[in-house]
Amino acid sequence: MRSRDGNRTFSLSVCTLILFSALSLYADEYLISYRYVLKDARLYNESLDISRAMKKCEGVSLPSLVIHSDNSKDIKKSLLQNSSEFIDYLHRLGLHVQHQETTQNRINQSQTILTLKTMCFKVDFNDNLAIITPLK
């Protein structure tokens, strides 16, 4: 005779699957762009622009980033607290690189601009985590 606990793992996995799919459907969508300017190998300017998406974003999900959010639903605050992890993640996504080098009167000058074109990100806040998933 089969015990009632035999289907427990199956039931638990189905409930977990339903929960995570529901969370991804109700995730907030943000448009994020990033620009980083180096002049003569020094940081000159860095800007991170975040705004809520006005319409539903469509696309294929890329690998997610999980960061700590300290029970906050503010995406900008969470990203600034975890800025190094987020910047490394953006580098893995792919940044547009523009480099210019000039020499005038035997003085070398260089300028490098790293840009993340505006991309849609789904952000799901849990108790103390934020799951950030870019759409391409």
N, C-alpha and C positions, 0 to 999 in steps of 0.2 A: 504494500500500500504506500502511496506517495504522500510525503508530508506537505503541509501547507507552506513551509519555508523554502521549498524547492524552487519557487518562482520569485523569491525575494530579490535576488540580484537582477533578474530580468526586469522586474517592476521598478526597481530603483534606477536602473540605467534608462528606462523609457521616461520616467519622471524627470531625470536630470537632462535628458535630451530636449524634452518639451520646455523646461525652464530656460535653458540657454538659448533655444531658438526664439522664445518669447522675449528674452532680454535683448537679443540682437534686433528684433523688430521694433522695439521701443527705444532704441538708443538714439541719443541726440546727434544731429549732424552739424558739423562745423566746416567752414572753409578756412584753410590755414595756408599762409604763404610765409616764406622765410628768406631773408637776404642778409648776406655777410660780406663785408667789404674789408679787404686788407690793402694797405698802402705801405710800400717799403717794408714788408714783413711785419707790420704792426696792425692790430685791429683798429679800424677807422670807424666803422659803423656796423651795427647789427640790429635788425628789426624782425619782429615776429608779429604778424597780423592775424587775428582770429575774429571770425564773425559767424553768426548762425546762418545756416543755409536757408534761403527763402523758399526753396522747393526741394522735393525729395531727390537725393542724389542716387544715381544709378551707376553700376559698374561692378567689376569683379573685385572681391575682397583680397587684399594682400595680407601677409603675415602681421599679426597684431603685436602691439607693445603694451605691456602691463606696468603701470607705475603706481606709486603710493599717492593717495589723495587726502589722507587725514580727515575723513568724513566731510569733505568739501565737494560741492557740485560745481565749483568754479574752475573751468578748464585752464584758464590763463594762469591762475595761482598754482594749480597742480603741475603745469608744464614748467613754470619758473622754479619750483622746488626741485624738480627732476630734470633740470635743463641739460646736463651733460648726457644723460641717458637718451633724452629726446633728440638732441643734436646728432649723437652717434647713430640713432635710428634713421634720421633724415639722410645722413650720408649713405647708409645702406640702401635707402629707397632710390637715391640717385639725384644729384644736384646738377644744375647747369653751371658750367665753369667758363668764365670769361677772363682771360689774362692778357694784360698789355704791359709791354716793357719798352722804355725809351731811354736813350742816352743823349744828353745834351751837355756840351762843355765838359766832357769826361765825368759827368755825374749820372749814375744809373738810377732810374726810378721805375718802380713796378706797381701795378695795381691788379688785384685779383678779386673778382666778384663771384661768389657762390650764391645761386638762386634756386629755391624750390618754387616752381610755378604753383599757382593756387590750386590746391587739391582738396577734395572732399574727404573728411574723416568722420567715421562713426565713433562716438564716445559713449561708453556705458560705465556709469558710476555704480560701484558696489559699496559695501560698508567702508572700507579703507583703501580700495583699489579703483583705478580707472583703466579700462581696457580701450585702447585706441586702435582702430582698424582703418587703414586708408583704402579708398576705392579708386580703382584705375580704369 
